[in-house]
Amino acid sequence: MNQTTLLGDKPIKRVGFGAMQLAGPNVFGPPRDPDAARAVLRRALELGVDHIDTAQFYGPDVVNELIRETLHPYPDGLKLATKVGGRRDEAGSWLPAQSPQELREGVEANLRSLQVERIDLVNLRRMEHGGEGVPLAEQLGVLEDMRHEGKIDLIGISSVGIASAREAIELVDIAGVQNSYSIMHRDDEPILELCREHQIAFVPYFPLGSAFTGGPAALAGEPAIATVAERHGASASQVALAWLLARYERMLLIPGTASVAHLEENLAAIELTLDENDLVALEAVTERGDPLAAHET
């Protein structure tokens, strides 16, 4: 299995790290163990991770500050991806921040907290379920302006429907789409196929399912996944990640964890190659709708 691919025109390893879980419970407030969170970030780089997915509203502020405190000055080749379009209130609720001015302010806040002059990838987190109805062209327009200003390298979109994905691809140079997708939640298969058609990176969030679908425990309880895992001497989570990598050559994974052991397990999934018999067997996995697919990532 190829271990690298392209994000836009940039070479990148296919398994990175999603930093969301480094915040406190419900992605709000500081982590229970800040030293453990820093240890995960350091170990990720030791294991060769070259891209980290974050957001200013994780915490809020908490995760970006952990990344900066632990890793700055950043090593050459490390790409930082963030997203804009949301905010948190004092109670930790997820709220839209979809206007062009709010998107610009979100990018500027990420630049300050991460202490960089340019962000490698900014995803527009669209919030199409309950959002404010701001035209997509206006949203992408302000991000394109900031790209020309040198503050953004690549632009992506997140949590979008198929119509918005198609529109975005027509409006600007889209480097990637980040939507909920996993072996047990494949509602966005049409968007994956759109990415394949245009050779755009697809970045599944909740690649191991969410708390609402049982997460890794539910994966381990699926007979087909358990059988393939036993055959390879792998974990159910590793099989689920390897299945994603086998779906598309520009699939990029950003599994998140606050545990060094789980980080090492997730990153080892790149070494697992599933054969045709495995892939056929895994088609028997029962899909489950994910209530979190329309909410925060």
C-alpha positions in Angstrom: 0.0 0.0 0.0 1.3 3.5 -0.9 2.1 5.4 2.3 2.1 8.8 0.7 -0.3 10.7 -1.6 -1.1 14.3 -2.6 -3.0 17.0 -0.8 -3.6 19.5 -3.5 -0.1 19.5 -5.2 1.7 18.7 -1.9 3.1 15.2 -1.1 1.7 14.0 2.2 1.7 10.8 4.3 -1.7 9.1 4.2 -2.1 8.8 8.0 -1.9 12.0 10.1 -3.2 13.0 13.5 -6.5 14.6 14.5 -6.0 16.7 17.6 -9.6 17.2 18.6 -9.5 14.7 21.5 -6.7 16.6 23.1 -9.2 19.0 24.6 -11.3 18.2 27.7 -14.6 16.3 27.6 -16.9 17.2 24.8 -14.0 19.0 23.2 -14.4 21.8 25.8 -11.9 23.1 28.3 -8.4 21.8 29.1 -7.4 18.2 29.0 -7.5 16.2 32.2 -3.8 15.5 31.8 -2.0 18.2 29.8 1.3 16.3 30.0 -0.2 13.3 28.4 -1.6 15.4 25.6 1.8 16.9 24.9 3.3 13.4 25.0 0.9 12.3 22.2 1.9 15.2 20.0 5.6 14.6 20.5 5.1 10.8 19.8 3.2 11.6 16.7 6.1 13.5 15.2 8.6 10.8 16.4 6.5 8.3 14.4 6.7 10.4 11.3 3.3 12.1 11.3 3.6 15.1 8.8 0.1 16.6 9.2 -2.0 17.6 12.2 -5.7 18.5 12.0 -6.9 21.1 14.5 -9.3 24.0 15.0 -9.4 27.2 17.1 -12.8 26.2 18.5 -11.4 22.9 19.9 -11.4 23.9 23.6 -11.8 26.7 22.4 -8.2 27.8 22.0 -6.9 24.8 24.1 -5.8 22.5 21.3 -4.0 25.1 19.2 -2.2 26.3 22.3 -1.1 22.8 23.2 0.2 22.3 19.6 2.2 25.6 19.7 3.6 25.1 23.2 4.7 21.5 22.4 5.9 21.6 18.8 6.8 25.2 18.0 9.2 25.9 16.2 7.6 23.4 13.9 9.8 20.9 12.1 10.3 21.2 8.4 7.6 19.4 6.5 4.9 19.4 9.2 1.6 20.6 7.8 -1.1 22.1 10.0 -4.7 22.0 8.9 -7.5 23.8 10.6 -11.1 24.6 10.0 -13.3 27.7 10.3 -17.0 28.3 10.4 -17.9 27.5 14.0 -17.5 28.9 17.5 -18.3 27.9 21.1 -20.3 29.7 23.7 -19.4 29.8 27.4 -21.4 26.6 28.0 -19.5 24.7 25.3 -22.3 24.7 22.7 -21.4 24.5 19.0 -22.5 27.6 17.2 -22.2 28.7 13.6 -19.7 31.5 12.6 -20.3 31.4 8.9 -20.2 35.0 7.7 -17.2 36.1 5.6 -16.0 38.4 8.4 -16.3 35.6 10.9 -14.3 33.3 8.6 -11.6 35.8 8.2 -11.4 36.4 12.0 -11.3 32.6 12.4 -8.3 32.3 10.1 -6.5 35.2 11.8 -7.1 33.6 15.3 -5.6 30.3 14.1 -2.6 32.1 12.7 -2.0 33.8 16.0 -2.5 30.8 18.3 -0.5 28.4 16.1 2.1 31.2 15.6 2.5 30.8 11.9 2.4 33.2 9.0 0.5 30.8 6.7 -1.8 27.9 7.4 -1.2 24.9 5.2 -4.9 24.0 4.8 -8.0 25.8 5.9 -11.3 23.8 5.7 -14.6 25.7 5.5 -16.8 23.9 8.0 -20.0 24.5 6.2 -22.7 23.7 8.9 -25.3 23.0 6.3 -27.6 21.5 9.0 -28.8 24.5 10.9 -26.3 26.9 9.5 -27.0 30.6 8.6 -27.5 30.2 4.9 -24.5 32.3 3.8 -23.8 31.8 0.1 -21.0 29.4 -0.4 -19.4 31.7 -3.0 -19.0 34.4 -0.4 -17.5 32.1 2.1 -15.0 30.6 -0.3 -14.3 34.0 -1.7 -12.9 35.3 1.5 -10.7 32.2 1.9 -9.5 32.7 -1.6 -8.7 36.3 -0.8 -6.7 35.2 2.2 -4.9 32.6 0.0 -3.8 35.4 -2.3 -2.7 37.4 0.8 -0.4 34.5 1.6 -2.2 33.5 4.8 -3.6 30.2 3.5 -1.9 27.7 1.2 -4.7 25.2 0.5 -8.5 25.4 0.8 -10.8 22.5 1.7 -14.4 22.0 2.6 -16.0 20.1 5.5 -19.4 18.7 6.4 -20.9 19.4 3.0 -23.6 17.8 0.9 -23.0 16.7 -2.7 -24.5 19.9 -4.2 -22.2 22.2 -2.2 -19.2 20.0 -2.9 -19.8 20.2 -6.6 -20.3 24.0 -6.4 -17.1 24.5 -4.3 -15.1 22.6 -6.9 -16.4 24.9 -9.6 -15.7 28.0 -7.5 -12.1 27.6 -6.3 -9.2 25.1 -6.3 -10.4 22.6 -3.6 -7.6 20.5 -2.1 -9.8 18.2 0.0 -13.2 17.3 1.3 -13.6 16.4 5.0 -16.8 14.5 5.8 -18.0 11.8 8.1 -17.2 8.4 6.6 -16.2 5.0 7.9 -16.7 1.3 7.3 -20.0 1.5 9.3 -21.1 4.9 8.0 -21.0 5.3 4.2 -23.7 7.8 3.5 -21.2 10.1 1.8 -20.1 7.5 -0.7 -21.3 9.9 -3.5 -19.0 12.6 -2.2 -16.1 10.1 -2.1 -16.8 9.3 -5.8 -16.9 13.0 -6.6 -13.4 13.4 -5.0 -12.2 10.4 -7.0 -13.6 11.9 -10.2 -11.7 15.2 -9.6 -8.6 13.6 -7.9 -9.2 15.5 -4.7 -8.2 14.3 -1.3 -10.9 12.8 0.9 -10.4 13.1 4.7 -13.0 11.1 6.7 -13.7 12.3 10.2 -15.0 9.7 12.7 -13.0 7.1 10.7 -13.6 4.7 13.6 -17.2 5.7 14.1 -18.4 8.1 16.8 -19.6 7.7 20.4 -23.2 7.5 19.0 -22.3 4.4 16.9 -20.2 2.7 19.5 -16.8 3.7 18.2 -14.0 1.0 18.3 -16.0 -1.3 20.5 -18.7 -1.5 17.8 -16.1 -2.3 15.2 -14.7 -5.1 17.3 -18.3 -6.5 17.7 -18.8 -6.8 13.9 -18.1 -10.5 12.9 -16.6 -9.6 9.5 -14.2 -7.1 11.0 -13.3 -9.4 13.9 -12.6 -12.3 11.4 -10.3 -10.2 9.2 -8.6 -8.7 12.2 -7.8 -12.2 13.6 -6.5 -13.4 10.2 -4.0 -10.5 10.2 -3.2 -10.4 13.9 -4.5 -6.8 13.9 -7.0 -4.9 15.9 -10.5 -4.1 14.6 -9.6 -0.4 14.5 -6.6 -1.2 12.3 -8.8 -3.1 9.9 -11.3 -0.3 9.7 -8.5 2.2 8.9 -6.9 -0.1 6.4 -10.3 -0.5 4.7 -10.5 3.2 4.3 -7.0 3.4 2.8 -8.0 0.7 0.3 -11.0 2.7 -0.9 -9.2 5.5 -2.6 -5.5 6.4 -3.3 -6.1 10.0 -2.1 -7.8 9.0 1.2 -6.1 10.8 4.1 -6.7 9.6 7.6 -6.6 11.8 10.7 -7.6 9.4 13.5 -7.6 11.2 16.9 -6.7 10.0 20.3 -5.4 11.3 23.6 -3.5 8.0 24.2 0.0 7.2 23.0 -0.8 3.5 22.8 -3.8 4.2 20.5 -1.8 6.6 18.5 0.8 3.9 17.8 -2.0 1.4 17.0 -3.6 3.8 14.5 -0.4 4.7 12.7 0.5 1.0 12.3 -2.6 0.5 10.2 -0.7 1.8 7.1 1.3 -1.5 7.3 -1.8 -3.6 7.0 -2.7 -4.6 3.4 -6.1 -6.1 2.9 -6.5 -8.6 0.0 -9.5 -9.1 -2.2 -10.9 -11.8 0.1 -10.7 -9.4 3.0 -12.4 -6.6 1.2 -15.2 -8.9 0.0 -15.7 -10.1 3.6 -15.9 -6.6 4.9 -18.8 -5.7 2.6 -20.9 -7.7 5.0 -20.3 -5.1 7.7 -23.6 -3.5 8.9 -23.8 0.2 8.2 -25.2 2.4 10.9 -26.4 6.0 10.5 -24.4 8.4 12.5 -26.3 11.2 14.4 -23.0 13.1 14.8 -22.4 13.3 11.1 -24.3 16.5 10.9 -22.5 18.0 14.0 -19.0 19.0 14.9 -15.8 17.4 13.9 
